[in-house]
């Protein structure tokens, strides 16, 4: 599989596969966010999911791929720190704001920062049409933020905090997207990076949870175990898919296209969580998605 992926780098077939992987990641990431809100509080959900995907990745990392080259350990360490910050900010944002309020702002601000990060780290350049798409995306984000500030009544006192945490989380999204794209290119085998990433990344939150709850596991155990498996599988295909896309094609384009997830998030929030979206907010989410599509078409 890895040889086939590597053979597609820099080819039209690779660009097509990157597009498919980015859209897949968009849907699955929206679903991943909803899973954290549906069953339990975001902190517990994150801990259960992390523990599950760490356990699933451990045999592949430790016994199949083996220990990475010593030069790669500092790169993995930086990735671990960035993701820890991202998850803490995301859980905090979901704790104080509705899913359909927080999620579009997180996923919308992330690619804007990523475009600049990819330019600095990889020398990627956007065309005028692509910058038009970025502008449309930003307009949708700002419009959505203003709409929420004016019309949302649930937990309104905490809404500015939720939006602020969402923007900070978006910055972490850009940081991990850009840095992880750099690290996965440093590994000869991209799947080796994914195995080691999921193994290491899944250790922190479960340890913190157990320390805070004096070693007690979340209850009911069966329901949380199901959440862990669902979340872990979703994370593998979502995060793994977008990272493979960044190896096959431009980092900025893949990151922006992934943000069509806001459309999926609106549908999931309505169908799974019973959250009201409304035509205006849905239109603004569609504008964000349209901006992402323009970026891809203008590349």
Helices and strands as residue ranges (DSSP letters): H 2-7, H 12-38, H 42-59, I 60-65, H 70-96, H 99-122, H 128-151, G 156-158, H 159-186, H 190-201, H 204-212, H 221-248, H 251-258, H 261-271, H 279-297
